[in-house]
Amino acid sequence: MAVAICEEEPTERSLLEARLARGWSPTATDTVDGPKVLGYAACAVP
């Protein structure tokens, strides 16, 4: 079991920025309307 302790709860923005800084990139999901990046990660796609 793992326990994470933070001074304050991280925001969606800070988590996304940390992922992007480590080289992660959002992956599009095939939808009826075509491929789309879903969720907060869509903020990282122009």
Secondary structure as a PSIPRED ss2 file (coil, helix, strand):
# PSIPRED VFORMAT (PSIPRED V4.0)

   1 M C   1.000  0.000  0.000
   2 A C   1.000  0.000  0.000
   3 V C   1.000  0.000  0.000
   4 A C   1.000  0.000  0.000
   5 I C   1.000  0.000  0.000
   6 C C   1.000  0.000  0.000
   7 E C   1.000  0.000  0.000
   8 E C   1.000  0.000  0.000
   9 E C   1.000  0.000  0.000
  10 P C   1.000  0.000  0.000
  11 T C   1.000  0.000  0.000
  12 E H   0.000  1.000  0.000
  13 R H   0.000  1.000  0.000
  14 S H   0.000  1.000  0.000
  15 L H   0.000  1.000  0.000
  16 L H   0.000  1.000  0.000
  17 E H   0.000  1.000  0.000
  18 A H   0.000  1.000  0.000
  19 R H   0.000  1.000  0.000
  20 L H   0.000  1.000  0.000
  21 A H   0.000  1.000  0.000
  22 R C   1.000  0.000  0.000
  23 G C   1.000  0.000  0.000
  24 W C   1.000  0.000  0.000
  25 S C   1.000  0.000  0.000
  26 P C   1.000  0.000  0.000
  27 T C   1.000  0.000  0.000
  28 A C   1.000  0.000  0.000
  29 T E   0.000  0.000  1.000
  30 D E   0.000  0.000  1.000
  31 T E   0.000  0.000  1.000
  32 V C   1.000  0.000  0.000
  33 D C   1.000  0.000  0.000
  34 G E   0.000  0.000  1.000
  35 P E   0.000  0.000  1.000
  36 K E   0.000  0.000  1.000
  37 V C   1.000  0.000  0.000
  38 L C   1.000  0.000  0.000
  39 G H   0.000  1.000  0.000
  40 Y H   0.000  1.000  0.000
  41 A H   0.000  1.000  0.000
  42 A H   0.000  1.000  0.000
  43 C H   0.000  1.000  0.000
  44 A H   0.000  1.000  0.000
  45 V C   1.000  0.000  0.000
  46 P C   1.000  0.000  0.000
